[in-house]
Amino acid sequence: MSETKHIETVTKSNGSLRRNSPVLNKDGGDIELIDVKENTVIVRLLGNCSSCHINTSTLKLGVENTIKQHVPEIVEVINID
């Protein structure tokens, strides 16, 4: 991925993450973009989201779907601790 394309993908991905923040904030959590590598977005769930028993569902069904809608080249979103 070229530098320009990487910056564009990071910017779009971060914008998509911000769309999910209000929902996560309501439950005392948030999400932080760590990096984009190839077609994978790497995030860190924060606050209550980091220890929530349904955070995998939140990540895959909420965050990943939103990112894929706005950044179609992304195939996966993973959380790191």
C-alpha positions in Angstrom: 0.0 0.0 0.0 1.4 3.4 -1.0 2.0 6.0 1.7 -0.8 8.2 0.3 -3.2 5.3 0.2 -2.3 4.3 3.7 -2.9 7.8 5.0 -6.3 7.8 3.2 -7.3 4.4 4.6 -6.2 5.5 8.2 -8.2 8.7 7.9 -11.4 6.9 6.6 -11.0 4.2 9.2 -10.7 6.7 12.0 -13.7 8.6 10.8 -15.7 5.3 10.8 -14.5 4.6 14.4 -15.7 8.0 15.5 -19.2 7.1 14.3 -19.2 4.2 16.8 -17.8 6.3 19.8 -21.2 7.7 21.0 -22.6 4.2 21.4 -19.5 3.0 23.2 -19.3 6.1 25.3 -22.9 5.5 26.7 -21.6 2.3 28.3 -18.4 3.9 29.6 -16.1 2.8 26.9 -14.4 3.9 23.7 -12.2 2.8 20.9 -8.8 3.9 19.7 -7.3 3.3 16.3 -3.8 1.8 16.7 -2.9 1.1 13.0 -4.0 -0.1 9.6 -1.9 -2.9 8.1 -2.7 -4.0 4.6 -6.5 -4.6 4.8 -6.7 -4.9 8.6 -7.6 -2.2 11.1 -6.0 -2.7 14.5 -7.9 -1.1 17.4 -7.9 -1.0 21.2 -11.2 -1.1 23.1 -11.0 1.2 26.1 -12.9 1.6 29.4 -15.7 -0.7 30.1 -15.5 -2.0 26.5 -12.1 -3.6 27.2 -13.5 -6.0 29.8 -17.1 -6.4 28.5 -18.2 -10.0 27.9 -19.8 -9.0 24.5 -16.9 -6.9 23.2 -16.2 -9.4 20.4 -19.8 -8.9 19.1 -19.5 -5.2 19.4 -16.2 -5.3 17.5 -17.4 -7.6 14.7 -21.1 -6.6 14.3 -20.8 -2.9 15.1 -17.3 -1.5 14.5 -16.2 -3.8 11.7 -19.4 -3.5 9.7 -19.3 0.3 10.0 -15.7 0.4 8.8 -16.4 -1.9 5.9 -19.3 0.3 4.8 -17.0 3.3 4.6 -13.7 1.7 3.7 -14.5 -1.4 1.5 -10.9 -2.5 1.2 -10.8 -3.4 4.9 -11.5 -7.1 5.5 -11.0 -7.3 9.2 -10.9 -5.4 12.4 -8.9 -6.8 15.3 -8.6 -5.6 19.0 -5.3 -5.6 20.9 -5.1 -5.4 24.6 
